[in-house]
């Protein structure tokens, strides 16, 4: 989701584009909250993240990816790591 927002902003997306993006992703927000989120994104664009909102299996796969990046990216620290 972060990548999509960043791409939208890089292509001169505006508040209406962000609101449409939020609704296309079926986030559980009403129009007022979507508008508030869009305003916040325009003021504070997100940095690229590593976790996503997804079901349990996809979450495990994404979490494994983050663990692999620990120590290679600022702000990512391996708190728990399974040894193979």
N, C-alpha and C positions, 0 to 999 in steps of 0.2 A: 504494500500500500504506500509506503514511504517513497519508493521509487516512482510510482505513478504520480504522486503529488509533486515530487521534484521535477519530473519530466513536464508536467503540466505548467509549472511555474517557469521553467526554462523556455517554454514556448509561448511566453507572455499570457498565460492563463489568468483569468480574473476571478472575482468572487463568485459570479454565476457559474463559471466552469468548475470551481471547487465544490460548490453546492451540488451540481450535477454529478460530479465524481463521487461524492459522499453517498448520494442516493443510489447511484449505479452499483455501489458495493453493498447495498442493503444494510447499512449501519442502523442500529435501532435509535434513531434520533428524529425529532420533528423538524419542521422548517425553521423554527426559531433557533434551535440548538445547532442545526447545520449551518445557519448563517453565522452564529457565534464562533463555531469552529473555523469556518472559512476566514473570518476576520482575524482570528488568532494565527492561522497559518500564513496569512499575508504579512502580518507583523513579525512573526517568528517562524520563518520557513524551517522545516525539520531537516536535520542531518540524516544521512543514510543510516538506517538501522539494520538489524540482523534478524529480529524475531518478527513473527507474523501472527495474526489472529487466524487460527485454523483448528481443525479437529485434532484429536489426541495423537493419531499416527503421524500426521503432518507436523504436529508440534514437536514430537520426538526427533523427527528428521531435522527440523530447523534448529532445535536445541543442540543437536550433535554438531551442526555446522558452526554454531557460535562457540562451542567449546574448542573446536579446532582453531578458531581465530584468536583465542585467548593468548595474550602476550604479543600478538602481531598488530593489534589495533588499539589505539588509545581508548581507555575506558572499559575494556573487556578483560575481566579477570576470571580465571578458572577457579570457581569455588568448589566444584565437585567434578571429578573426572574419573571415568572407569578405565582401568588399565586393560589393554587387550590380552 
